[in-house]
Amino acid sequence: MTIGPSATDVFRHGLRLLLDKDDAGRIGLWHEDGALEFPFAPDPAADFTRSAR
């Protein structure tokens, strides 16, 4: 049975790709159906315009 890289190795590799600005390489680490979520993003329905103040 072949065991893949450790989580630490994958993290370090991803960090190296980030620092090298290798976007194609970073995208290659994701699953085809992967999603990046921002749980603390502002509510899209909120009105942050000046007129709301």
Secondary structure, DSSP 8 states (H G I E B T S, - for coil): ------HHHHHHHHHHHHHTT-HHHHHHTS-TT-----TT---TTS--SGGG-
